[in-house]
């Protein structure tokens, strides 16, 4: 169960009578095409560009980020709230025409990019933020097809984000070889693994030769 601050709790309690407004905040960490640097792209589904304090998905610390609006973020799927380790997929739909979106998907490499999805609650009467903006989902980009429409149709960039739990299914690419082993503090256990008729003693006393 997640702990929330008192302001958020009060807003949720009053929501059945006073109503409540929610906005999605999505952050992508895209690599440069040469792989030497990482840039942060932040979007939200409202107007203008705003600076908002969100709670990081990895450390929980507060951090200010500049979120671009102006129709850049079309929609975010409802985030599945589960208590097990099943891999969840959330679709994030962005504008194909927005300049910042174009910069991110065409001017950078977003394959496997880290993604954080936050959700903020606002008072519909005052439009003031009701409490902290909590991280709802942490994952990585799985697919990012760009739909180029024909004349008169609408296009978009629909990004599939899979939950970070998928990292548990990653296999270890290391091989049982001398090259791999010696990277570990000079371990030469497999120095002769490719040579026939060379006994390797491990944890036992060498047999005496006559």
C-alpha positions as a Markdown table, in Angstrom:
| # | Residue | x | y | z |
|---|---|---|---|---|
| 1 | Unk | 0.0 | 0.0 | 0.0 |
| 2 | Unk | 1.3 | 3.4 | -0.9 |
| 3 | Unk | 1.5 | 6.3 | 1.6 |
| 4 | Unk | 0.2 | 9.7 | 0.4 |
| 5 | Unk | 0.4 | 13.1 | 1.8 |
| 6 | Unk | -2.5 | 14.7 | 3.7 |
| 7 | Unk | -3.4 | 17.2 | 1.0 |
| 8 | Unk | -3.8 | 14.4 | -1.6 |
| 9 | Unk | -5.8 | 12.3 | 0.9 |
| 10 | Unk | -8.2 | 15.2 | 1.6 |
| 11 | Unk | -8.7 | 15.9 | -2.1 |
| 12 | Unk | -9.6 | 12.2 | -2.7 |
| 13 | Unk | -12.0 | 12.2 | 0.2 |
| 14 | Unk | -13.8 | 15.3 | -1.2 |
| 15 | Unk | -13.8 | 14.1 | -4.8 |
| 16 | Unk | -17.3 | 12.6 | -4.8 |
| 17 | Unk | -18.8 | 16.0 | -3.9 |
| 18 | Unk | -16.3 | 18.5 | -5.1 |
| 19 | Unk | -14.9 | 16.6 | -8.1 |
| 20 | Unk | -11.3 | 16.2 | -9.0 |
| 21 | Unk | -9.2 | 16.8 | -12.1 |
| 22 | Unk | -6.2 | 14.5 | -13.0 |
| 23 | Unk | -3.3 | 15.1 | -15.5 |
| 24 | Unk | -0.7 | 12.7 | -16.7 |
| 25 | Unk | 3.0 | 13.6 | -16.7 |
| 26 | Unk | 5.3 | 11.4 | -18.8 |
| 27 | Unk | 9.1 | 11.5 | -18.8 |
| 28 | Unk | 11.4 | 9.8 | -21.4 |
| 29 | Unk | 15.2 | 9.4 | -21.1 |
| 30 | Unk | 16.3 | 9.2 | -24.7 |
| 31 | Unk | 19.9 | 8.5 | -25.9 |
| 32 | Unk | 21.6 | 10.6 | -28.5 |
| 33 | Unk | 22.1 | 8.9 | -31.8 |
| 34 | Unk | 25.8 | 8.5 | -31.1 |
| 35 | Unk | 25.0 | 6.9 | -27.7 |
| 36 | Unk | 27.2 | 9.3 | -25.8 |
| 37 | Unk | 24.6 | 11.3 | -23.9 |
| 38 | Unk | 21.0 | 11.1 | -22.6 |
| 39 | Unk | 18.4 | 13.8 | -22.8 |
| 40 | Unk | 15.2 | 14.1 | -20.8 |
| 41 | Unk | 11.9 | 14.8 | -22.6 |
| 42 | Unk | 8.8 | 15.6 | -20.5 |
| 43 | Unk | 5.2 | 15.9 | -21.6 |
| 44 | Unk | 1.8 | 16.5 | -20.0 |
| 45 | Unk | -1.7 | 16.5 | -21.3 |
| 46 | Unk | -2.6 | 20.2 | -20.7 |
| 47 | Unk | -1.7 | 23.6 | -22.0 |
| 48 | Unk | 1.6 | 25.5 | -22.1 |
| 49 | Unk | 4.9 | 24.4 | -20.6 |
| 50 | Unk | 5.0 | 24.1 | -16.8 |
| 51 | Unk | 7.6 | 23.5 | -14.2 |
| 52 | Unk | 6.3 | 20.8 | -11.8 |
| 53 | Unk | 7.9 | 19.1 | -8.8 |
| 54 | Unk | 7.5 | 15.3 | -9.2 |
| 55 | Unk | 8.7 | 12.4 | -7.0 |
| 56 | Unk | 11.3 | 10.4 | -8.9 |
| 57 | Unk | 10.4 | 6.8 | -9.7 |
| 58 | Unk | 13.7 | 5.4 | -8.6 |
| 59 | Unk | 14.5 | 7.3 | -5.4 |
| 60 | Unk | 11.2 | 9.0 | -4.4 |
| 61 | Unk | 13.0 | 12.3 | -4.1 |
| 62 | Unk | 11.3 | 15.5 | -5.3 |
| 63 | Unk | 12.7 | 16.9 | -8.6 |
| 64 | Unk | 11.6 | 19.9 | -10.8 |
| 65 | Unk | 11.0 | 19.1 | -14.4 |
| 66 | Unk | 9.7 | 21.2 | -17.3 |
| 67 | Unk | 6.7 | 19.5 | -18.9 |
| 68 | Unk | 5.7 | 20.4 | -22.5 |
| 69 | Unk | 2.0 | 20.7 | -23.2 |
| 70 | Unk | 0.3 | 22.3 | -26.2 |
| 71 | Unk | -1.2 | 19.0 | -27.4 |
| 72 | Unk | 2.1 | 17.0 | -27.3 |
| 73 | Unk | 0.6 | 14.2 | -25.2 |
| 74 | Unk | -2.7 | 12.8 | -26.5 |
| 75 | Unk | -3.4 | 9.9 | -24.1 |
| 76 | Unk | -2.0 | 7.5 | -21.5 |
| 77 | Unk | -3.6 | 4.1 | -20.9 |
| 78 | Unk | -4.9 | 3.4 | -17.4 |
| 79 | Unk | -2.0 | 2.0 | -15.4 |
| 80 | Unk | -2.7 | -1.6 | -14.2 |
| 81 | Unk | -2.4 | -1.7 | -10.4 |
| 82 | Unk | -1.3 | -5.2 | -9.6 |
| 83 | Unk | 0.6 | -6.8 | -6.7 |
| 84 | Unk | 2.4 | -9.5 | -8.5 |
| 85 | Unk | 5.4 | -9.6 | -10.9 |
| 86 | Unk | 3.5 | -9.8 | -14.2 |
| 87 | Unk | 4.8 | -7.6 | -17.0 |
| 88 | Unk | 2.4 | -4.8 | -17.7 |
| 89 | Unk | 2.2 | -2.7 | -20.9 |
| 90 | Unk | 1.0 | 0.9 | -21.1 |
| 91 | Unk | 0.4 | 2.8 | -24.3 |
| 92 | Unk | 1.5 | 6.4 | -24.5 |
| 93 | Unk | 0.1 | 8.3 | -27.5 |
| 94 | Unk | 2.0 | 11.5 | -28.6 |
| 95 | Unk | 1.4 | 14.0 | -31.3 |
| 96 | Unk | 3.2 | 13.3 | -34.6 |
| 97 | Unk | 3.4 | 17.0 | -35.5 |
| 98 | Unk | 4.6 | 18.5 | -32.2 |
| 99 | Unk | 8.2 | 19.8 | -32.6 |
| 100 | Unk | 9.5 | 18.4 | -29.3 |
| 101 | Unk | 8.0 | 14.9 | -30.0 |
| 102 | Unk | 9.7 | 15.0 | -33.4 |
| 103 | Unk | 13.0 | 15.9 | -31.8 |
| 104 | Unk | 12.7 | 13.0 | -29.4 |
| 105 | Unk | 11.6 | 10.2 | -31.8 |
| 106 | Unk | 13.5 | 11.2 | -34.8 |
| 107 | Unk | 16.5 | 13.1 | -33.4 |
| 108 | Unk | 17.3 | 10.6 | -30.6 |
| 109 | Unk | 17.3 | 6.9 | -30.0 |
| 110 | Unk | 14.4 | 5.8 | -27.7 |
| 111 | Unk | 14.8 | 2.1 | -28.0 |
| 112 | Unk | 14.7 | 0.7 | -24.5 |
| 113 | Unk | 14.6 | 4.3 | -23.1 |
| 114 | Unk | 13.5 | 4.6 | -19.4 |
| 115 | Unk | 10.0 | 6.0 | -18.9 |
| 116 | Unk | 8.3 | 7.4 | -15.8 |
| 117 | Unk | 4.6 | 8.1 | -15.7 |
| 118 | Unk | 3.3 | 10.4 | -13.0 |
| 119 | Unk | -0.2 | 11.5 | -12.2 |
| 120 | Unk | -1.2 | 14.8 | -10.6 |
| 121 | Unk | -4.5 | 15.7 | -9.0 |
| 122 | Unk | -5.9 | 19.2 | -9.3 |
| 123 | Unk | -8.8 | 21.0 | -7.6 |
| 124 | Unk | -11.4 | 21.7 | -10.4 |
| 125 | Unk | -12.5 | 24.9 | -8.7 |
| 126 | Unk | -9.2 | 26.6 | -8.2 |
| 127 | Unk | -7.0 | 24.5 | -10.6 |
| 128 | Unk | -4.4 | 24.3 | -7.9 |
| 129 | Unk | -2.3 | 21.1 | -7.5 |
| 130 | Unk | -3.8 | 18.9 | -4.8 |
| 131 | Unk | -0.7 | 17.4 | -3.1 |
| 132 | Unk | 2.4 | 15.8 | -4.5 |
| 133 | Unk | 2.7 | 14.3 | -8.0 |
| 134 | Unk | 3.4 | 10.6 | -7.5 |
| 135 | Unk | 5.1 | 8.2 | -9.8 |
| 136 | Unk | 2.5 | 5.7 | -11.2 |
| 137 | Unk | 4.6 | 3.6 | -13.5 |
| 138 | Unk | 8.3 | 3.0 | -14.3 |
| 139 | Unk | 9.2 | 1.1 | -17.4 |
| 140 | Unk | 11.1 | 1.0 | -20.7 |
| 141 | Unk | 10.1 | 1.7 | -24.3 |
| 142 | Unk | 9.3 | -1.5 | -26.1 |
| 143 | Unk | 7.9 | -0.3 | -29.4 |
| 144 | Unk | 7.5 | 3.2 | -30.9 |
| 145 | Unk | 5.8 | 3.0 | -34.3 |
| 146 | Unk | 5.2 | 6.3 | -36.1 |
| 147 | Unk | 1.8 | 6.3 | -38.0 |
| 148 | Unk | 2.1 | 8.5 | -41.1 |
| 149 | Unk | -1.5 | 9.2 | -42.2 |
| 150 | Unk | -2.8 | 9.9 | -45.7 |
| 151 | Unk | -4.3 | 13.2 | -46.6 |
| 152 | Unk | -7.3 | 14.0 | -44.3 |
| 153 | Unk | -6.5 | 11.4 | -41.7 |
| 154 | Unk | -4.9 | 11.7 | -38.3 |
| 155 | Unk | -1.5 | 10.3 | -37.3 |
| 156 | Unk | 0.3 | 9.8 | -34.0 |
| 157 | Unk | 3.2 | 8.2 | -32.2 |
| 158 | Unk | 2.0 | 5.3 | -30.0 |
| 159 | Unk | 4.7 | 4.1 | -27.7 |
| 160 | Unk | 4.4 | 0.8 | -25.9 |
| 161 | Unk | 6.0 | 1.0 | -22.4 |
| 162 | Unk | 6.6 | -2.2 | -20.5 |
| 163 | Unk | 7.1 | -2.3 | -16.8 |
| 164 | Unk | 10.5 | -2.4 | -15.3 |
| 165 | Unk | 9.7 | -5.9 | -14.0 |
| 166 | Unk | 10.7 | -7.1 | -17.5 |
| 167 | Unk | 14.4 | -6.7 | -16.4 |
| 168 | Unk | 13.9 | -9.9 | -14.4 |
| 169 | Unk | 13.6 | -11.9 | -17.6 |
| 170 | Unk | 16.9 | -10.7 | -19.1 |
| 171 | Unk | 19.4 | -13.5 | -19.6 |
| 172 | Unk | 23.1 | -13.2 | -18.8 |
| 173 | Unk | 25.1 | -12.9 | -22.0 |
| 174 | Unk | 28.4 | -13.9 | -20.3 |
| 175 | Unk | 30.0 | -17.1 | -21.5 |
| 176 | Unk | 31.9 | -19.8 | -19.7 |
| 177 | Unk | 35.3 | -18.8 | -21.0 |
| 178 | Unk | 38.6 | -17.6 | -19.8 |
| 179 | Unk | 38.0 | -14.2 | -21.4 |
| 180 | Unk | 34.9 | -13.7 | -19.3 |
| 181 | Unk | 36.2 | -15.2 | -16.1 |
| 182 | Unk | 39.4 | -13.1 | -16.0 |
| 183 | Unk | 37.4 | -9.9 | -15.9 |
| 184 | Unk | 36.4 | -10.9 | -12.3 |
| 185 | Unk | 39.5 | -9.8 | -10.4 |
| 186 | Unk | 41.8 | -11.9 | -12.6 |
| 187 | Unk | 40.0 | -15.2 | -12.1 |
| 188 | Unk | 41.8 | -17.8 | -14.3 |
| 189 | Unk | 39.7 | -20.8 | -13.4 |
| 190 | Unk | 39.0 | -21.5 | -17.1 |
| 191 | Unk | 42.5 | -20.7 | -18.4 |
| 192 | Unk | 42.9 | -24.1 | -19.9 |
| 193 | Unk | 39.2 | -24.8 | -20.7 |
| 194 | Unk | 40.0 | -25.0 | -24.4 |
| 195 | Unk | 43.0 | -27.3 | -24.0 |
| 196 | Unk | 42.6 | -31.1 | -23.8 |
| 197 | Unk | 44.0 | -33.3 | -21.1 |
| 198 | Unk | 44.9 | -30.5 | -18.7 |
| 199 | Unk | 43.3 | -31.3 | -15.2 |
| 200 | Unk | 41.7 | -28.4 | -13.4 |
| 201 | Unk | 41.8 | -28.7 | -9.6 |
| 202 | Unk | 39.2 | -26.8 | -7.6 |
| 203 | Unk | 38.6 | -27.2 | -4.0 |
| 204 | Unk | 40.5 | -30.5 | -3.7 |
| 205 | Unk | 44.1 | -31.4 | -3.2 |
| 206 | Unk | 46.1 | -32.3 | -6.2 |
| 207 | Unk | 46.7 | -36.0 | -6.5 |
| 208 | Unk | 50.3 | -37.1 | -6.0 |
| 209 | Unk | 52.2 | -38.1 | -9.1 |
| 210 | Unk | 54.4 | -41.2 | -9.0 |
